């Protein structure tokens, strides 16, 4: 049964996982590294990091490793919402 559940979970949309978020520098501006199998567009969408709002401040940077069609891509984002905001928003320069 456990194997069936694991198999089925692979097809569900992924969501933010705190286990995949690592603070690599703490200071006035903190820097985080985040890895996910989610598409980059999903990760940078408003609200993706909502469950991590207590740890993010405006101006913090997030280095992102994401998936696009099975290919890993990297990008960086800056937290643009206010500290401890109800909805976390990030800005990615395109």
TIFI-825843 format. One record per residue: residue number from 0; residue in three letters; x, y, z of N, C-alpha, C, CB in turn. Coordinates in Angstrom, 1 decimal, always signed. Glycine has a CB too. Layout:
  seq  type   neast  nnorth     nup  caeast  canorth    caup   ceast  cnorth     cup  cbeast  cbnorth    cbup
  NUM   ALA       X       Y       Z       X        Y       Z       X       Y       Z       X        Y       Z
...
! end
This chain:
  seq  type   neast  nnorth     nup  caeast  canorth    caup   ceast  cnorth     cup  cbeast  cbnorth    cbup
    0   UNK    +0.8    -1.2    +0.0    +0.0     +0.0    +0.0    +0.9    +1.3    +0.0    -0.9     +0.0    +1.2
    1   UNK    +1.9    +1.2    +0.8    +2.8     +2.4    +0.9    +3.4    +2.7    -0.5    +4.0     +2.1    +1.9
    2   UNK    +3.8    +1.7    -1.3    +4.3     +1.9    -2.6    +3.3    +2.5    -3.6    +4.9     +0.6    -3.2
    3   UNK    +2.1    +2.1    -3.4    +1.0     +2.7    -4.3    +0.8    +4.1    -4.0    -0.3     +1.9    -4.1
    4   UNK    +0.8    +4.5    -2.7    +0.6     +5.9    -2.3    +1.8    +6.7    -2.8    +0.5     +6.0    -0.8
    5   UNK    +3.0    +6.3    -2.7    +4.2     +7.0    -3.1    +4.1    +7.2    -4.6    +5.5     +6.2    -2.8
    6   UNK    +3.7    +6.2    -5.4    +3.5     +6.3    -6.8    +2.5    +7.3    -7.2    +3.2     +4.9    -7.4
    7   UNK    +1.4    +7.3    -6.5    +0.3     +8.2    -6.9    +0.7    +9.7    -6.5    -1.0     +7.8    -6.2
    8   UNK    +1.4    +9.9    -5.4    +1.8    +11.2    -5.0    +2.7   +11.9    -6.1    +2.5    +11.2    -3.7
    9   UNK    +3.4   +11.1    -6.9    +4.2    +11.7    -7.9    +3.4   +12.5    -9.0    +5.0    +10.6    -8.6
   10   UNK    +2.1   +12.2    -9.1    +1.3    +12.8   -10.1    +0.5   +14.0    -9.5    +0.3    +11.8   -10.7
   11   UNK    +0.6   +14.3    -8.3    -0.1    +15.4    -7.7    +0.7   +16.7    -7.8    -0.4    +15.2    -6.2
   12   UNK    +0.1   +17.8    -8.0    +0.9    +19.0    -8.1    +1.7   +19.2    -6.8    -0.1    +20.3    -8.3
   13   UNK    +2.9   +19.6    -7.0    +3.8    +19.8    -5.8    +3.5   +21.2    -5.2    +5.3    +19.7    -6.2
   14   UNK    +3.9   +21.3    -3.9    +3.7    +22.5    -3.2    +5.0   +22.8    -2.4    +2.5    +22.5    -2.3
   15   UNK    +5.1   +24.0    -1.9    +6.3    +24.4    -1.1    +6.6   +23.3    +0.0    +6.1    +25.7    -0.4
   16   UNK    +7.8   +23.0    +0.1    +8.3    +22.1    +1.1    +9.4   +22.7    +1.9    +8.8    +20.7    +0.5
   17   UNK    +9.1   +22.9    +3.2   +10.1    +23.6    +4.1   +11.4   +22.8    +4.2    +9.6    +23.8    +5.5
   18   UNK   +11.3   +21.4    +4.0   +12.5    +20.6    +4.0   +13.5   +20.9    +2.9   +12.1    +19.1    +3.9
   19   UNK   +13.0   +21.5    +1.8   +13.8    +21.9    +0.6   +14.3   +23.3    +0.7   +13.0    +21.6    -0.6
   20   UNK   +14.0   +24.0    +1.7   +14.4    +25.4    +1.9   +15.6   +25.5    +2.9   +13.2    +26.3    +2.3
   21   UNK   +16.7   +26.0    +2.5   +17.8    +26.1    +3.4   +18.4   +27.5    +3.5   +19.0    +25.1    +3.0
   22   UNK   +18.5   +28.1    +4.7   +19.1    +29.4    +4.8   +20.6   +29.2    +4.7   +18.7    +30.1    +6.2
   23   UNK   +21.2   +29.9    +3.8   +22.6    +29.8    +3.6   +23.4   +31.0    +4.1   +23.0    +29.5    +2.1
   24   UNK   +22.7   +32.1    +4.4   +23.3    +33.3    +5.0   +22.2   +34.0    +5.7   +23.9    +34.2    +3.9
   25   UNK   +22.5   +34.4    +7.0   +21.6    +35.1    +7.8   +22.2   +36.5    +8.1   +21.2    +34.4    +9.1
   26   UNK   +21.4   +37.5    +8.0   +21.9    +38.9    +8.2   +20.8   +39.9    +8.0   +23.1    +39.2    +7.4
   27   UNK   +21.1   +41.1    +7.7   +20.2    +42.1    +7.3   +19.3   +41.6    +6.1   +20.8    +43.4    +7.0
   28   UNK   +20.0   +41.0    +5.2   +19.3    +40.3    +4.1   +19.7   +38.8    +4.2   +19.6    +40.9    +2.7
   29   UNK   +18.8   +37.9    +4.3   +19.1    +36.5    +4.4   +19.0   +35.9    +3.0   +18.1    +35.7    +5.3
   30   UNK   +19.8   +34.9    +2.7   +19.8    +34.2    +1.5   +19.4   +32.8    +1.7   +21.2    +34.3    +0.8
   31   UNK   +18.5   +32.3    +0.9   +18.0    +30.9    +1.0   +18.2   +30.2    -0.3   +16.5    +30.9    +1.3
   32   UNK   +18.4   +28.9    -0.2   +18.4    +28.0    -1.4   +17.2   +27.1    -1.3   +19.8    +27.1    -1.4
   33   UNK   +16.5   +27.0    -2.4   +15.3    +26.2    -2.5   +15.3   +25.3    -3.7   +14.0    +27.1    -2.5
   34   UNK   +15.0   +24.0    -3.5   +15.0    +23.1    -4.6   +13.7   +22.4    -4.7   +16.2    +22.0    -4.5
   35   UNK   +13.1   +22.3    -5.9   +11.8    +21.7    -6.1   +11.7   +21.1    -7.5   +10.7    +22.8    -5.9
   36   UNK   +10.8   +20.2    -7.6   +10.4    +19.6    -8.9    +9.3   +20.4    -9.6   +10.0    +18.2    -8.8
   37   UNK    +8.8   +21.5    -8.9    +7.8    +22.3    -9.4    +8.4   +23.2   -10.5    +7.2    +23.2    -8.3
   38   UNK    +7.5   +23.6   -11.4    +8.0    +24.6   -12.5    +8.3   +25.9   -11.8    +6.9    +24.7   -13.6
   39   UNK    +9.2   +26.6   -12.4    +9.7    +27.9   -11.9    +8.5   +28.9   -11.8   +10.7    +28.5   -12.8
   40   UNK    +7.6   +28.8   -12.8    +6.4    +29.7   -12.8    +5.5   +29.5   -11.6    +5.6    +29.6   -14.1
   41   UNK    +5.4   +28.2   -11.2    +4.7    +27.8   -10.0    +5.3   +28.4    -8.7    +4.5    +26.3    -9.9
   42   UNK    +6.7   +28.2    -8.6    +7.4    +28.7    -7.5    +7.3   +30.2    -7.2    +8.9    +28.2    -7.6
   43   UNK    +7.4   +30.9    -8.3    +7.5    +32.4    -8.2    +6.1   +33.0    -8.1    +8.3    +33.0    -9.3
   44   UNK    +5.0   +32.2    -8.2    +3.7    +32.7    -8.1    +3.4   +33.2    -6.7    +2.6    +31.6    -8.5
   45   UNK    +2.6   +34.2    -6.6    +2.2    +34.8    -5.3    +1.6   +33.7    -4.4    +1.2    +35.9    -5.5
   46   UNK    +2.1   +33.7    -3.2    +1.5    +32.7    -2.2    +2.3   +31.4    -2.1    +0.1    +32.5    -2.5
   47   UNK    +3.2   +31.1    -3.0    +3.9    +29.8    -3.0    +4.6   +29.6    -1.6    +4.8    +29.7    -4.1
   48   UNK    +5.2   +30.6    -1.1    +6.0    +30.5    +0.1    +5.2   +30.9    +1.4    +7.3    +31.4    +0.0
   49   UNK    +3.9   +30.9    +1.3    +3.1    +31.4    +2.4    +3.3   +30.7    +3.7    +1.6    +31.3    +2.1
   50   UNK    +3.6   +29.4    +3.7    +3.8    +28.6    +4.9    +5.1   +28.9    +5.6    +3.6    +27.1    +4.7
   51   UNK    +6.0   +29.7    +4.9    +7.3    +30.0    +5.4    +7.4   +31.5    +5.7    +8.4    +29.7    +4.3
   52   UNK    +6.2   +32.2    +5.8    +6.2    +33.6    +6.0    +6.9   +34.1    +7.2    +4.8    +34.1    +6.0
   53   UNK    +6.9   +33.3    +8.3    +7.6    +33.8    +9.5    +9.1   +33.8    +9.4    +7.2    +32.8   +10.7
   54   UNK    +9.7   +33.3    +8.4   +11.1    +33.2    +8.2   +11.6   +34.2    +7.1   +11.6    +31.8    +7.9
   55   UNK   +10.7   +34.7    +6.3   +11.1    +35.6    +5.2   +10.8   +37.0    +5.5   +10.3    +35.2    +4.0
   56   UNK   +11.8   +37.9    +5.1   +11.6    +39.3    +5.2   +11.7   +40.0    +3.9   +12.7    +39.9    +6.2
   57   UNK   +11.2   +41.1    +3.7   +11.3    +41.9    +2.5   +12.7   +42.1    +2.2   +10.5    +43.2    +2.6
   58   UNK   +13.1   +41.8    +1.0   +14.5    +41.9    +0.5   +15.3   +40.7    +0.6   +15.2    +43.0    +1.4
   59   UNK   +14.8   +39.6    +1.3   +15.6    +38.4    +1.3   +15.7   +37.8    -0.1   +14.9    +37.4    +2.3
   60   UNK   +16.7   +37.0    -0.3   +16.9    +36.4    -1.6   +16.8   +34.9    -1.6   +18.3    +36.8    -2.2
   61   UNK   +16.2   +34.4    -2.6   +16.0    +32.9    -2.7   +16.6   +32.4    -4.0   +14.5    +32.6    -2.6
   62   UNK   +17.6   +31.6    -3.9   +18.2    +30.9    -5.0   +17.4   +29.7    -5.3   +19.7    +30.6    -4.8
   63   UNK   +16.8   +29.6    -6.5   +15.9    +28.5    -6.8   +16.4   +27.5    -7.9   +14.6    +29.2    -7.4
   64   UNK   +16.3   +26.3    -7.6   +16.5    +25.2    -8.5   +15.1   +24.6    -8.8   +17.6    +24.1    -8.0
   65   UNK   +14.7   +24.7   -10.0   +13.3    +24.2   -10.4   +13.4   +23.3   -11.6   +12.4    +25.4   -10.6
   66   UNK   +12.2   +22.8   -12.0   +12.1    +21.9   -13.1   +11.3   +22.6   -14.3   +11.5    +20.6   -12.8
   67   UNK   +11.8   +22.4   -15.5   +11.1    +22.8   -16.6   +11.1   +21.6   -17.6   +11.6    +24.2   -17.3
   68   UNK   +10.0   +20.9   -17.8   +10.0    +19.8   -18.7   +11.1   +18.8   -18.4   +10.2    +20.3   -20.1
   69   UNK   +11.3   +18.5   -17.1   +12.3    +17.5   -16.7   +13.7   +18.1   -16.7   +12.3    +16.4   -17.6
   70   UNK   +14.0   +19.3   -17.1   +15.3    +19.9   -17.0   +15.4   +20.9   -15.9   +15.6    +20.7   -18.4
   71   UNK   +16.4   +20.8   -15.1   +16.6    +21.6   -13.9   +17.1   +23.0   -14.4   +17.7    +21.0   -12.9
   72   UNK   +16.4   +24.0   -13.9   +16.8    +25.4   -14.2   +17.1   +26.1   -12.9   +15.7    +26.2   -15.0
   73   UNK   +17.9   +27.2   -13.0   +18.2    +28.0   -11.8   +17.8   +29.4   -12.0   +19.7    +27.9   -11.4
   74   UNK   +17.3   +30.0   -10.9   +17.0    +31.5   -11.0   +17.1   +32.0    -9.6   +15.5    +31.7   -11.6
   75   UNK   +16.9   +33.3    -9.4   +16.9    +33.9    -8.1   +15.7   +34.8    -8.0   +18.2    +34.6    -7.8
   76   UNK   +15.2   +34.9    -6.8   +14.0    +35.8    -6.5   +14.3   +36.6    -5.3   +12.8    +34.9    -6.3
   77   UNK   +13.6   +37.7    -5.2   +13.7    +38.6    -4.0   +12.3   +38.7    -3.4   +14.3    +40.0    -4.4
   78   UNK   +12.3   +38.5    -2.1   +11.0    +38.6    -1.4   +10.5   +40.1    -1.5   +11.1    +38.2    +0.1
   79   UNK    +9.4   +40.3    -2.1    +8.9    +41.7    -2.3    +7.7   +42.1    -1.3    +8.4    +41.9    -3.7
   80   UNK    +7.2   +41.1    -0.6    +6.1    +41.4    +0.4    +6.7   +41.9    +1.7    +5.2    +40.1    +0.6
   81   UNK    +5.9   +42.5    +2.5    +6.4    +43.0    +3.8    +6.7   +41.8    +4.7    +5.3    +43.9    +4.4
   82   UNK    +7.5   +42.1    +5.7    +7.9    +41.0    +6.7    +6.6   +40.4    +7.3    +8.7    +41.6    +7.8
   83   UNK    +6.6   +39.1    +7.4    +5.5    +38.3    +8.0    +4.2   +38.6    +7.3    +5.4    +38.6    +9.5
   84   UNK    +4.2   +38.9    +6.0    +3.0    +39.1    +5.3    +2.1   +37.9    +5.2    +3.3    +39.6    +3.9
   85   UNK    +0.8   +38.1    +5.1    -0.1    +37.0    +5.0    +0.1   +36.2    +3.7    -1.6    +37.5    +5.1
   86   UNK    +0.4   +37.0    +2.6    +0.8    +36.4    +1.3    +2.2   +36.8    +0.9    -0.3    +36.8    +0.2
   87   UNK    +3.0   +35.8    +0.7    +4.4    +36.0    +0.4    +4.5   +36.2    -1.2    +5.3    +34.9    +0.8
   88   UNK    +5.1   +37.3    -1.6    +5.3    +37.5    -3.0    +6.8   +37.7    -3.2    +4.5    +38.8    -3.5
   89   UNK    +7.2   +37.2    -4.4    +8.6    +37.3    -4.8    +8.7   +38.0    -6.1    +9.3    +35.9    -4.8
   90   UNK    +9.9   +38.6    -6.4   +10.1    +39.2    -7.6   +11.3   +38.5    -8.3   +10.4    +40.8    -7.4
   91   UNK   +11.1   +38.2    -9.6   +12.1    +37.6   -10.4   +12.4   +38.5   -11.6   +11.7    +36.1   -10.9
   92   UNK   +13.6   +38.9   -11.7   +13.9    +39.8   -12.9   +14.0   +38.9   -14.1   +15.3    +40.6   -12.6
   93   UNK   +13.2   +39.3   -15.1   +13.2    +38.5   -16.4   +13.9   +39.3   -17.5   +11.8    +38.2   -16.8
! end
